[in-house]
Amino acid sequence: YVMDAVYSNGDLEGDNRTVLLTSPGEQYSPYWAPDGATVTFVEEQAPTADLLQLKYPPSGPPTALVTGPEGDLEQEHSPDSTRLVYVRGTSNSSRQIVVRTLATGSEQSLTPKGIHQSPSFSPDGSRLVFSSAMQGNHIEIYVMDAVDGDGDGFGDNLLRLTNTPPNQCSGQPKWSPDGTQILFTHFPNAIS
């Protein structure tokens, strides 16, 4: 759905509510590209969860960006709308962070298989912040370049920013508009 950010008729719903897509699957995690020309979202039809893109305003069916049996979640466009970072589900509930160039469809995995989540581009699009359980039974916040130039399986210049105690979680990181700070959540006793 899409709607205006105001309501004027007293029914407590945004004006001009419009269905963007009808499908037998469930759609969730919508994300509007910064240029306003496309919307990406996850569509789940068991046993798959695919990452789709829809032109806005809609002029046809969505385009499948990524399909697969394990599901692809948590996407975000780069500030210039040319790339998409997303979390690729892999076997055994493992996840990788992947950057896709939208014009060519080329992809680069920036983390090995593991528990990685919540990737977000820096305001200039050069870096990513994300959370990961690379250190064992706790989830930390990391930053890295949005490319793996040296081929080691990680985005270049990987840096852990938190020192979260065992069985706790630091997650959902987001950059400040000027790129100098990172907002995140902390969950004590989140992992048992």
GIBEL-V570322 format. One record per pair of residues at least 12 apart in sequence whose ideal C-beta (glycine too) atoms are under 10 Angstrom apart, sorted by sequence separation. I is the first residue (numbers start at 1). J is the second residue. D is the distance in whole Angstrom. If there is no record, write none. Layout:
# GIBEL-V570322
[[I:J:D] [I:J:D]]
This chain:
# GIBEL-V570322
[[2:14:9] [3:15:7] [4:16:5] [27:39:10] [29:41:6] [30:42:9] [40:52:7] [41:53:8] [50:62:9] [52:64:6] [53:65:5] [74:86:6] [75:87:8] [85:97:7] [86:98:6] [88:100:10] [97:109:7] [98:110:7] [118:130:6] [119:131:9] [129:141:7] [130:142:6] [142:154:9] [143:155:9] [144:156:7] [145:157:5] [161:173:8] [172:184:6] [173:185:8] [1:14:9] [3:16:6] [4:17:8] [28:41:7] [29:42:5] [39:52:9] [40:53:5] [41:54:7] [51:64:8] [52:65:6] [53:66:10] [73:86:7] [74:87:4] [85:98:7] [86:99:8] [96:109:5] [97:110:5] [98:111:8] [117:130:7] [118:131:5] [119:132:10] [129:142:7] [130:143:8] [142:155:9] [144:157:6] [145:158:8] [171:184:6] [172:185:5] [2:16:8] [3:17:4] [4:18:10] [27:41:5] [28:42:6] [29:43:10] [39:53:7] [40:54:8] [50:64:6] [51:65:5] [52:66:9] [72:86:5] [73:87:5] [74:88:10] [84:98:9] [85:99:5] [86:100:7] [96:110:8] [97:111:5] [116:130:6] [117:131:5] [118:132:9] [128:142:9] [129:143:5] [130:144:8] [143:157:8] [144:158:4] [145:159:10] [170:184:6] [171:185:6] [172:186:10] [2:17:8] [3:18:7] [27:42:7] [28:43:8] [29:44:10] [38:53:5] [39:54:5] [50:65:8] [51:66:4] [52:67:9] [72:87:7] [73:88:8] [84:99:7] [85:100:8] [96:111:5] [97:112:10] [116:131:7] [117:132:7] [128:143:7] [129:144:8] [143:158:8] [144:159:7] [169:184:10] [170:185:7] [171:186:8] [172:187:10] [1:17:6] [2:18:5] [26:42:9] [27:43:5] [28:44:7] [37:53:10] [38:54:7] [39:55:8] [50:66:6] [51:67:8] [71:87:9] [72:88:5] [73:89:7] [83:99:6] [84:100:5] [95:111:8] [96:112:7] [115:131:9] [116:132:5] [117:133:9] [127:143:6] [128:144:6] [142:158:6] [143:159:5] [144:160:10] [169:185:8] [170:186:5] [171:187:7] [1:18:7] [2:19:9] [25:42:9] [26:43:7] [27:44:8] [38:55:6] [39:56:5] [49:66:10] [50:67:5] [51:68:9] [71:88:8] [72:89:6] [83:100:6] [84:101:8] [96:113:6] [97:114:10] [111:128:10] [115:132:6] [116:133:8] [127:144:7] [128:145:8] [142:159:7] [143:160:9] [169:186:7] [170:187:8] [1:19:6] [2:20:6] [21:39:9] [25:43:4] [26:44:5] [37:55:7] [38:56:6] [39:57:10] [49:67:9] [50:68:7] [66:84:9] [70:88:7] [71:89:4] [82:100:10] [83:101:6] [84:102:6] [94:112:9] [95:113:8] [96:114:8] [98:116:10] [110:128:7] [114:132:7] [115:133:4] [116:134:8] [127:145:6] [128:146:5] [141:159:10] [142:160:5] [143:161:6] [168:186:7] [169:187:4] [1:20:6] [20:39:7] [24:43:10] [25:44:6] [26:45:8] [37:56:6] [39:58:9] [43:62:8] [48:67:7] [49:68:8] [50:69:10] [65:84:7] [70:89:4] [71:90:10] [82:101:7] [83:102:6] [88:107:9] [90:109:10] [94:113:4] [95:114:7] [97:116:5] [111:130:8] [114:133:7] [115:134:8] [126:145:7] [127:146:6] [128:147:10] [141:160:7] [142:161:7] [168:187:6] [169:188:8] [171:190:8] [1:21:9] [21:41:8] [23:43:6] [25:45:4] [26:46:9] [29:49:10] [33:53:9] [36:56:7] [37:57:10] [48:68:6] [49:69:9] [51:71:9] [52:72:10] [66:86:7] [68:88:7] [69:89:8] [70:90:6] [82:102:6] [83:103:9] [94:114:6] [95:115:6] [96:116:6] [97:117:8] [99:119:8] [110:130:9] [114:134:6] [126:146:6] [127:147:10] [134:154:10] [140:160:5] [141:161:5] [142:162:8] [162:182:10] [167:187:10] [168:188:5] [169:189:9] [170:190:9] [20:41:9] [24:45:7] [25:46:9] [28:49:9] [35:56:10] [41:62:8] [43:64:9] [48:69:5] [49:70:8] [50:71:8] [51:72:4] [65:86:8] [68:89:7] [69:90:10] [70:91:7] [74:95:9] [78:99:8] [81:102:8] [82:103:7] [86:107:9] [88:109:7] [92:113:8] [94:115:7] [95:116:5] [97:118:9] [98:119:9] [111:132:7] [118:139:9] [122:143:8] [125:146:7] [126:147:9] [140:161:7] [141:162:5] [161:182:7] [167:188:8] [168:189:7] [169:190:4] [21:43:8] [23:45:8] [29:51:9] [31:53:10] [40:62:9] [47:69:6] [48:70:8] [49:71:3] [50:72:7] [51:73:8] [53:75:9] [66:88:7] [68:90:9] [69:91:9] [70:92:9] [73:95:8] [82:104:10] [90:112:10] [91:113:8] [93:115:8] [94:116:9] [95:117:6] [97:119:5] [99:121:9] [112:134:9] [117:139:8] [124:146:10] [140:162:5] [141:163:10] [162:184:8] [164:186:7] [167:189:6] [168:190:6] [169:191:6] [25:48:9] [26:49:9] [33:56:8] [39:62:9] [40:63:10] [47:70:9] [48:71:7] [49:72:6] [51:74:10] [66:89:10] [70:93:9] [72:95:9] [74:97:9] [75:98:10] [78:101:9] [83:106:10] [84:107:9] [88:111:10] [90:113:5] [111:134:8] [116:139:10] [118:141:9] [119:142:10] [120:143:10] [122:145:10] [139:162:9] [140:163:8] [141:164:8] [161:184:9] [164:187:9] [165:188:8] [167:190:7] [168:191:7] [25:49:9] [30:54:9] [32:56:8] [38:62:9] [42:66:10] [43:67:10] [47:71:9] [48:72:9] [49:73:7] [51:75:6] [53:77:10] [70:94:9] [71:95:9] [72:96:10] [78:102:9] [83:107:10] [87:111:9] [90:114:9] [115:139:7] [122:146:8] [134:158:9] [138:162:9] [140:164:5] [162:186:8] [164:188:9] [165:189:10] [167:191:5] [25:50:8] [27:52:8] [38:63:9] [40:65:7] [70:95:9] [75:100:9] [77:102:8] [83:108:10] [85:110:8] [88:113:9] [119:144:10] [121:146:7] [130:155:9] [135:160:8] [138:163:9] [139:164:7] [166:191:8] [167:192:6] [1:27:9] [40:66:10] [72:98:8] [116:142:9] [132:158:10] [134:160:8] [138:164:5] [164:190:9] [25:52:9] [27:54:10] [38:65:10] [44:71:7] [119:146:9] [128:155:6] [135:162:10] [138:165:6] [164:191:10] [2:30:9] [72:100:10] [88:116:9] [127:155:8] [132:160:9] [135:163:9] [137:165:10] [138:166:5] [139:167:10] [140:168:10] [142:170:10] [1:30:9] [23:52:9] [42:71:7] [44:73:10] [87:116:7] [99:128:8] [127:156:10] [135:164:8] [137:166:5] [138:167:6] [139:168:8] [140:169:9] [141:170:5] [2:32:9] [42:72:7] [87:117:6] [127:157:8] [128:158:10] [129:159:10] [131:161:10] [136:166:7] [137:167:6] [138:168:5] [139:169:4] [140:170:6] [141:171:8] [143:173:8] [21:52:9] [42:73:6] [53:84:8] [87:118:8] [97:128:7] [111:142:9] [126:157:10] [131:162:9] [133:164:10] [135:166:9] [136:167:10] [137:168:9] [138:169:7] [139:170:6] [140:171:9] [141:172:9] [142:173:9] [42:74:9] [66:98:8] [87:119:7] [127:159:10] [129:161:8] [137:169:10] [138:170:8] [139:171:6] [141:173:5] [143:175:9] [21:54:6] [42:75:8] [51:84:8] [86:119:7] [97:130:6] [111:144:8] [131:164:9] [20:54:6] [41:75:8] [66:100:7] [85:119:4] [110:144:7] [27:62:9] [40:75:5] [51:86:6] [65:100:7] [85:120:8] [97:132:8] [110:145:8] [20:56:8] [40:76:9] [51:87:10] [85:121:6] [110:146:7] [119:155:10] [133:169:9] [2:39:8] [20:57:9] [21:58:7] [40:77:7] [51:88:9] [65:102:8] [84:121:9] [95:132:9] [110:147:8] [111:148:9] [20:58:6] [23:61:9] [39:77:10] [83:121:8] [95:133:10] [108:146:9] [110:148:6] [131:169:8] [132:170:10] [18:57:9] [19:58:10] [23:62:9] [38:77:8] [63:102:10] [66:105:10] [108:147:7] [109:148:8] [131:170:6] [132:171:9] [143:182:7] [18:58:9] [21:61:8] [49:89:7] [65:105:8] [85:125:10] [108:148:6] [112:152:9] [113:153:10] [131:171:4] [21:62:7] [48:89:10] [66:107:8] [80:121:9] [108:149:10] [112:153:5] [130:171:9] [131:172:7] [141:182:7] [20:62:9] [34:76:10] [35:77:8] [65:107:10] [74:116:10] [76:118:9] [79:121:6] [83:125:7] [111:153:7] [112:154:7] [131:173:6] [29:72:10] [31:74:9] [33:76:10] [34:77:6] [38:81:7] [74:117:6] [76:119:7] [78:121:5] [79:122:8] [82:125:8] [85:128:6] [87:130:9] [108:151:10] [110:153:8] [111:154:6] [130:173:7] [141:184:5] [29:73:6] [31:75:5] [33:77:4] [34:78:8] [35:79:10] [37:81:7] [40:84:7] [42:86:9] [73:117:8] [74:118:6] [75:119:9] [76:120:6] [77:121:8] [78:122:9] [79:123:6] [80:124:9] [81:125:10] [109:153:7] [110:154:6] [111:155:8] [129:173:4] [141:185:10] [28:73:9] [29:74:7] [30:75:9] [31:76:6] [32:77:8] [33:78:9] [34:79:6] [35:80:8] [36:81:9] [73:118:10] [74:119:7] [76:121:6] [79:124:7] [80:125:6] [85:130:8] [97:142:10] [109:154:9] [110:155:4] [128:173:10] [129:174:7] [141:186:10] [29:75:7] [31:77:7] [33:79:10] [34:80:7] [35:81:4] [38:84:10] [40:86:8] [74:120:9] [78:124:9] [79:125:5] [109:155:10] [110:156:9] [129:175:6] [29:76:10] [33:80:10] [34:81:5] [35:82:9] [51:98:10] [78:125:4] [79:126:10] [97:144:9] [99:146:6] [108:155:9] [111:158:9] [128:175:9] [139:186:10] [33:81:4] [77:125:9] [78:126:9] [99:147:7] [110:158:9] [127:175:8] [139:187:8] [32:81:10] [33:82:10] [51:100:9] [53:102:8] [97:146:10] [99:148:9] [78:128:10] [129:179:10] [33:84:8] [124:175:10] [139:190:7] [76:128:9] [120:172:9] [123:175:6] [127:179:8] [138:190:8] [139:191:7] [31:84:9] [118:171:6] [120:173:6] [122:175:5] [123:176:8] [126:179:9] [129:182:5] [131:184:8] [138:191:6] [2:56:8] [117:171:7] [118:172:5] [119:173:9] [120:174:5] [121:175:8] [122:176:10] [123:177:6] [124:178:10] [129:183:10] [131:185:9] [137:191:6] [2:57:9] [31:86:9] [117:172:9] [118:173:6] [120:175:6] [123:178:7] [124:179:6] [129:184:8] [136:191:10] [137:192:9] [2:58:9] [74:130:9] [99:155:8] [117:173:10] [118:174:8] [123:179:4] [29:86:10] [96:153:9] [97:154:9] [122:179:5] [123:180:9] [97:155:8] [121:179:10] [122:180:10] [133:191:8] [122:182:9] [85:146:7] [40:102:9] [120:182:9] [83:146:7] [120:183:10] [38:102:8] [118:184:9] [118:185:10] [78:146:8] [33:102:9] [85:155:10] [34:121:10] [34:125:10] [79:175:10] [76:174:10]]
